[in-house]
Amino acid sequence: MRVPPPIIAAIAAGGLSVGGVSFYEHNEGMKLQPYRDVTGTWTVCAGLTQVEMRAYTAEECRQMTVRAVQEAGHAVETLTPAAKGNNFYVAALADFYLNVGRANYLASTAHKRFSDGDPLAGCLALGPYIVDYQTGVARSGYIHSKGSVINGLKNRRLAEMDVCLRGYGS
């Protein structure tokens, strides 16, 4: 999935408050009525699962999404200090965190590589296919549901990796 240039510019200029929220909404979409996502999880607004499942207004969804992205960004900066202060790292990792959940984030290769002080490997580990350059082992990333590859997740991982890599060397 190609990340639109205005979202990239917003991440560079404003971090999570504008760019990170736009990036998350771009990846997630917005539905005001509850629905089951590809995993069968009840979801509403921009992929929110930890809220009451009822119809919301666009403004209510936007407010909850902003709050969720900001909380995810804070969690990422706390759990992954190497990402702190880099708008691109935090936006990409916050999107990943919100999509896979805290436990999967902490177990992820991306988190481990950032924690090892290797942000390039951390960004690459967000991609749909991960090659661990230390072991040479290749595997797929977080792109499956119930044993099947989900193209939307594959595209999302590519977008997260793209945004993250924009922070490398900046």
Secondary structure, 3 states (H helix, E strand, C coil): CCCCHHHHHHHHHHCHHHHHHHHHHHHHCCEEEEEECCCCCEEEECCECCCCCCCCCHHHHHHHHHHHHHHHHHHHHHHCHHHCCCHHHHHHHHHHHHHHCHHHHHHCHHHHHHHCCCHHHHHHCCCCEEECCCCCCEEECCCEECCEECHHHHHHHHHHHHHHHHHCCC
